[in-house]
């Protein structure tokens, strides 16, 4: 079949690589793609939120399946756009309806959903410009640190964790009164801080049945030792060592199953990925209990770059079953090896950074996988930087130390002026393994 994948990052390159392996894929188009995805299929210059252009392309090129990578078109309603168009409604679109996408599009919606279905999460309240004084009072009832979340999409920058209450009050003022995050912070969720270890669990669901993909942990801070500014992600590891059978059983029983059942009960159309951001908190019995920090309605980035290489099953078969509602009739086979992903970024990222620097050494990386995030081909045919996060290197190995070493060695081979990467991805998990 002819397949269209929407997106341009490392996530999309990792997904494209798996789709291209499928015996069911005749032609793969990626819109807009990057220099790396061009090796998996044909890049198409098209914006992911231009639904009319996407619809025309689908009809003109006999596209039978559309896989949506980023969140913006999902929250924007591409699922509904296809469902309501007579020429597009039979195209297998992998992604939720606009209502389902509100799990990511609105923190308040997600919190209320969890509340309705008894899914464990931090206590919270939501405030607007009109109720900001109540927000100030609510902050005084909490212990630091204080967690403030812009209700809407804020390009991964809308969550603040603040130790000082005066600073928290000022940030609440900036978010609500000064529109610090634009329309995204018209409402702000203030929630209880949960102390523990973060991880992510990914689910593919047809709205009734589901498959649990491998767990992963990503690293958001720019600096070594998790210091400095937040980024889109500096690396990831899969699986997470402490997410053993007992822990994952809790995740499935307390979170995944109630989430899918809740969507079904509320008649919310959902055929796609659910990204469950979790905090593992030590319970009274000394074991780890999972709490939901957030939902996303797509795969994570850079988690996809460590999760998808571990999927041995035909992903197009899984996607087709997702669309048809027969996911329970498929088998998900996972590579038992560990994957470690290290992201290479442009100098200055996540603040102002340069574009257009020629990338060298890519051809020297043989065994580890290189996924492109912010790259393009220039007029001379060179691969150049075209974003803050540029490329990532993923290695599979029998152990976490071995996978990390392979990725770091490959990362050192890839060079451009000012390139930077963290050398300590996964080190916290190694310490955890040793301590256990």
N, C-alpha and C positions, 0 to 999 in steps of 0.2 A: 504493500500500500504506500501511497504518498503521504508523508508526514511533515507537518510544520511545527517547529519548536520556536517559541517566543522568548527572547532574552539575549543578553550579550556578555554575561559574566562567566566566571569560573564554574559556577553551578551549571550553567547551560552547556559549557564545553563538556563537563563530566557526564551530563545526561545525554548529550549528542553522541558521545563516544559509545555509550551503551546502546542507544537506539540504532546506530550504524552497524552494530554487531548482529542485529536481529535478522533472522531469515524472512521475517514478514515485511521488512522495510525495503521498498523499491527505490524510492527517492526521498532524501531528507533535505528540507529547507530550514534555514535558521534565520530569524529576523530579529534584530539586524546582525547578530553574530559578532565574531571577532576573528583575528588572524588564525587562531587555533581551530575554531569551529569550521573554518573553510576546508579543513582536512577531513572532516566527517561528512560534509554535505555541501550544499550551495547556500552562501549567504545572500540575504535579500535585504535591500535598503528599505526598511519599513519600520515605523514606530510601533511599539507594543501597545500603545493606547489609541491607535488610529483604527478603530473597529471597522469602519467602512472599507478602508484599504485592505485590511486583513481579510474581510469577507469576500471582497472582489478577487483577491489572490487565491483564496481557497476554492472558489467556484471555477476560476479560469485554469487552475492547475490540478483539478480533480483531487484535492486534498481530502483524505478520509479521516485523518486524526490531527488534532491540534493539542500540543502539550504546552501549557503555560508555565514559564519559569518564575518570573517575578510577581510580587504581590499587587502592584498598582493596577494592572488590567483586571485582575480578579475582583479587587475591591471596587473598581470602576464599573463592573457588571458585564464583562465579556461573556460569561456563562449565560446570562439572560439574553444578551444580544443575539447569540447563536440560537438559543432555544426559541426565540420569538420570530425568527426569520425562516420562511418556508424552504429556502435554498440551503440553509445552514443547519437546521435543527437535527438532521441525521448524521452530522459530522461528529465523531467522537471527540468531545472537548474534555480534556483532563484538567479539571479545576472545578471548584464549587460555584454555586449560584451566588449572586450578590449578597443575599441574606446570609448564606453560609460563610462568605468572606468577611462578614462583620466580626467573626471570631478574632480576626487580626485587625480589621479596620476600625474597631471601637473597643478600647480596653474596658469601658463600662458595660458594653453588650456582653463581652466575654465573661466578666465578673458575675453579672446577673445570671448568665447561662450556667456557670459553675455552681452558683448558689442554688438554682432551681434543681440541679441534678446531683447535689451533695458531693461535688468533686472538690477534694481538699486544695485550698489556696489560702493566701494571706488575707486577714481581715482588711476591710477597705471602706472608703466612702468617696463619692464623686462630687466635685464642686464646679460651679460656673462663676462667671464674673459677678453675678447677682448674689451669690452665696459665699463670696470670698472670705468674709469675716467669720463665717462658720468654719471655713477651712483653716483659718488661723487658730481658732479654738481647738479644732480637732488635732492639729499638729501638737498642741501643748499636752494632749492626753497620751501621746506616744513616746516611747523611748527611742533615743537615737540609735543608729542613723535613720533618717527620714527618706522615704521613697515617694517621689513624685513622677507620675506618668502622664504625658500628653495623651488624651483619649484617642486621637486619630493617628494616621501614618505620618511619621516625622523622619523618614529616611534613616531609621535606626538611632536617632539622636534624642528622642523624646523622653528618655528615662533618666532621672537624676537621683543619685543616692548621696545624701548630704548629712554630715555629722553635726553641724551647728544649726540650732533652731532658728536663729535670726537670719542666717543665710537661706534656710528652707522657706521662711516666710517671704523673704525678698524674691526668691525664685518663683514662688507661687504667684506673687504680684506680677512678675515679669511675664509669666506664662498666660495668666488670665487677663490682666489689665493692659499689657503691652504686646500681646500676641507674639511672644518669643518664638513659638513654633508655628506661627500663622494660624490657619483654621484648625490645625491638628490640636492646638491647646485651647480651643473654645471651652472645653471641659477638661478637668484634670482629676485623675484618680490618685488619691493619697492612700498608701497601704502600709501595713505592718511589715517591718523588715524581717526577713527570714535568714537565719544564719545556717550555712551548710555548704554543700558542694554542688555547683551547677552542672547540669548535663542536659542533653537533648535526646528525645525519642521521636522517631518518625513513623508515621502510619500511612498506609495506602488503603483507602476505603471506597467501596462502591455505594456507600450510604446505608448499607445493612451489614455487610461482611467487611473484614479488614485483615490486613497483613502487617505485622510489626517488623519494620526494617531495623537494621543495626543501630545501637545507641552511639552517640558521639559527644565529645566535649570540644568546644571551641575556645579561643583565646582572643578577647576583645581589645585589651589594652595595647598601645603601641610599643611600650617599653618592656625590657626584661624584668622579670619578677612581677608581672601584671601591674606596671606603673604607667603613668602618663595618660594621654587622652584615649577615649574610646574610638575604635575603628569599626569597619565592617567585619573584621575578623582577620587575625594574623596567622591562623593555623588551626588544625583540628586533629583529633585522635579518635579512632573507632576500632574495637568497642571500648567502653569505659570499664576499667577493671573491677570497680566495686559494684557495677550493675549486674550482679549475678542472677541466677535463676530465681532465688527468693525475692530479691528486690524487684525484678521485672514482673514477677507474679503480682506483687502489690500494685505496680504501675498499671498492669492490664486490668486487674479487678477493680481498683479504686478510681482509675482515670480514663483509660482507653475505652473499655466497654461502656461505662456510663456516658462518655462523650458521644460515641456512635449511636447508642440507644437514644440519647437526648435529641440528637439531630433528627433521628427517625420519628420520634414521638412528636416533635414540633413541626414535622413536615418540611424540614429544611433540606433542599436539594444539595447533595454533596457527593461528588465523584472526583476524588483527587487526594492530595496529600494533606495530612495534618501534622504540623510540627509542634510537639509539646515541649516547651521549655520548662525544665523541672529544677527544683531545689531539693536535694537529698538532705533531710534534717534528722539528726540523731534523736530517736524516740526514747521514752522512759525505760524501755527494755534494752537499750543499748544498740538496737538495730536501726538501719536507715529507713525513714519514711519519706515517700515522695509527695511534694506539693507543687501545684502548677504555678509557675511565674507568669507565663503567657502562652497563648496559642499563636501560631502562624499558619497560614493556609497554603503554604508551598514548602519546598525543601529549603534548608538553610544554606548559607554560603559563608564560610568555607566547609561546612559539615558535609555537603554533598560530595565534595572532592575526596573525602575519606570513606563515606558510606557507599556511594555507587560503585566504586571499584571492587567492593566486597560482594556485590550482587552477582551471582552466577546464573540465575534464571534469565530467560528472555524477557526484557522489560516491556517490549511491545505486546507480548502475550499478556503480561500483567495489566498493562494499560487497557487493552481491548476487553479483558474480563471486568475491569473497573467500570468501563462504559456500559457493558451489557448486564452488570449486576451479578456476575458469576465468579467473583473473586474467590469464593469458597471452593471452587472446583480447580483452582490452580495450586501449584507448589512453589514456595519461595525457598530457593537454595542459596545459602550464604557461605562465602569463603571464611573459614575459621581463622585465617591469619589476621594480624593487626595491621591497620593502615594508619600512617602518619603523614599529615599534610603540613607543609611549611609555605607560607605566603611571602612573596617578594614584592616590595612596594617601592614607589617613587620617593625620592628625597623630599621631605616636607610634609608628606601624608601623615595624618588626616587633615592637615590644614592646606595651605597653598602649595601646589606641586607643579613640576614641569611636565610637559608632554613632548613627544616627538624624538626621544632619545633612542638610538639604534640599540637593539638587544643582541648581545653576542653570547655564544656558548650553548645555545639551545640544541644544536645538532650534536653536541658532545654528550648529552644526557641520553643514555641508552635504556637502562632497565627501569628506573623510576618513571612514572607518568608525569608529564608537564601539562597542566591545564591553564589555558590563557584566560585572564580576567579583563584586563584593560590593555589590549593590544590592537594594532591594525597594521596593514601593509601600506607603506608609503609609495610614492610614485616611482621610486627606484626598485621596488620589490622587496625592500628591507622590512623586517618586523620591528616596529617601534612602539614605545610606550604610549598609551592612550587613556590612562586612568591612574588613580591613586594606588589601587591594588592591581598589580601588573600580571604576574604569573604565579602559580603555585606548583609545588613539587610533591607528589604523593608516592610513597613506597609501601609495598606489602611485604611483611616478613613474619617469621614465626614468633617473634617477641617484640614488645614495644621498644626496647633499647636499639634493637637491630633496625627496625623500621625508621626510627628517628635518625639514626646515624646515616642511613642511606639517603634520606631526604636532605639532611644538612650537607652532606658531601655533594649532592647534585646541585643544591642551592648555591654553593660556593662557585660552581662552574659557570653559572648564568650571570652575566655581568652587563651593566650599563652605568652611566655616570650617576653616582649618588644612590644606587640601589641599596635597600636595607631589608633585613629580615631578623626575626628573633631567633636566638639560638637555644632558648629554654622551653620551647613548646613541649608539653608532655612531662616536664621534669617534676611537676607537682604530683602527677599520677605515679611516677616511679618512686617517689618518697612514700606515697601512700601504700604502694605494694610492699616496700621494704618494711614499713612500720607494722603492716599487718602480719 
